[in-house]
Every structure is written in C-alpha cells, then in structure tokens.
C-alpha cells in the first residue's frame, strides 16, 4: 500500500514548481506550496495547502513551522527546494544588493527552510535541491549569469555537507542540476531558445526522484540535462 507523504515545495507559482505541486497532489500526497503568488488552481486542490510568502524573508518562513505543527502533526517527509531567482546582467553592473538578493532566494532560503524542517524529518526523509548545470564545476558557463550560476554551485556544496551531517538521522540530501527546460525563467535567460523538455515533463522526473531517489543516492548531484543551455 502506497504511503502518502507530506511534501513541501518552493517556487510553485509557475513552471516546474507549479506542475510538481499538481502532480504530487494528484498522486494523493499532501503538498505545502510556497510562493509569493498563489495560482487559484493550487488553492482549489484539496491536497494542496498554500502559503503566499517570500522565502527570502525569514520572518515569513516562520509560518512554515507553524503549519507543520498545527496541520501536519509535526511530520515532513520531503522538501523540494525549487524556487529560484535569476539575474541576467553583466557582472560589473550587478550591485551588491542584487547579488545578495539572488543568494537570499537561491542559497540562504534553502538553508533556512531546511533548518526549520529537519527536526520534523525522520529516517527515510528526502531533501531535494533543484540546481542548474550552470552550477556544475567544469560545465559550460554563460556571460551575465555570475550571481545565478555561482549561487547554484553553492547549494550543491551545501547539500553534500548536510548529507554527511544528517546521515545518522537517516535524512537524505540530493541535488538535481537541470539543463534547459521550457519555462519562463529559461526565456528570461535565453530569449527565444526552445528547450526539448517541458516544465511538466521535468516535474514528472523530479517527483519520482523526490519519492524514490533517496533509496539509491545521498549527497549526490545528478546532472539532468539533454542539451546546453
């Protein structure tokens, strides 16, 4: 008998995160969807709970812990760090504030949300961070993505460290470094480029990995890419 899980997903207003929330809810899992904007289709789904918050604001992130206490009876099975902030700008024109904001969403919020959830995650739980091929050492790099790609490299190392730190607790940490997926964010980075994989198609892969990947991997980075960019 399949056990339904409590799954937290960030960045669910559009793209991969939106499709992930719908897919996992359809499979019967309980989903907590975190994004600044909340699509009505997610609100209307009985298996999805929505919190309209800015994950880079740690005060707002505290609402997640309250939810875990009051609704989920202190149990989290899976966290999918999908939210991402993209800045496409020449390096010398990036302000310190802009650089920090990208890291607040792509790195610091990942760390803070993980810190909130860890006490409620038992053996067999899984934390999946969605990174990018741009964060892989030795991969092809693209001008204008200094803040974004370096932040995606940072969460790879963070996940490797947390996998070691929490292995005795039985919580697995893995990273999926995605190549090009047909999303709004891809169009912002590479206008006019057509990716071979849809957001829904990639969501299907991520959902399956989130539910089963921890049986085979811990502290690993899987490159999920068929094309460059």
Order of alpha helices (4+ residues) and beta strands (2+ residues): beta-alpha-beta-alpha-beta-alpha-beta-alpha-alpha-beta-alpha-beta-alpha-alpha-beta
